[in-house]
Amino acid sequence: MIWCRFEDAGRARYGLVEDDYVVAVTGAPFGPYKRLNRKRRLADVRWLPPVIPGTFFCAGLNYKGHAERAAYGGHEVPARPEIGYRANNALTGHLSPIVRPADCDEPLVAEGELVAVIGRTVRHCGRDEARAAVFGWTIGNDVSARGWQRSDRTFWRCKNSDTFKPMGPFIVCDADPLSSVTTVRVDGAVRASFPTGDMLFDPYDYISAMSRYITLSPGDVVWMGTDETATVVPGQVVSITIDAIGTLANPVIEEKLS
């Protein structure tokens, strides 16, 4: 089953992706829903982030290569799963623009990430229960402004500026993304490619470790980190493909102040 979220007559609605169409539903993926007797072609849909999470979790250095490169800057390679947070205001959908703030004069960094979407409430769970708690998978682009990341005391703008977290286009329920490849392209040219499952700690490690202290709820998302990155500037299009899930693409534009 493949879920999406799209704009329907000015309001957000969930839908089921079937062949080249989205079938509109009432309700949500994590509870009762009913199919409606209408559908729209995928090409005609305005995509929204496939879920607005109650809590937006984000792993940091979770691939060996990325962690080792960061170690040269003084960061230690993680010895256990540790989670951070992002802000929902930064979320945007497939094909919507990533807007570089007007006072940011550097290239942005695109980071393709696998995203686990939680489908049931879990606390103090083991790996098997953590696996069962994953409703499905989507794709995230953890856009960063590295200059701000180095100068600010927190990630409040370098990671969380509006539109800096594209996510989508789908939630794919029956997939094995850990056997896939993540590919980042800029204007169609491959800039990064790595095995999606080549993580220091996989999603089930994270979910079980997090659940010792934090209750995870349906609709929460856990972004799983990246191994390689790519720089992008206004005028370019960045796309992230995870074989088992699809492709998330977004143009990059410059903020225009009136």
Protein Blocks (a to p, Z undefined) as FASTA:
>chain_A
ZZddddeehiacddddehjbccddehjfklccdddfbdddfklpccddfbdcfbdcddfb
fbfklmmmmmmnopacdfbdcdddddfklpccehiacdddfklcbdcddddddddddfbd
cehiafklmmmmpnbdcdddddddfklmmmpmblklmmmgghilgcdjbdcfbdcfklmc
cdddeehiafbdcdfklcfbdfklmmmmmmmmpccdehiacdebjfbdcdddehiacddd
dfkloccdddddddddZZ
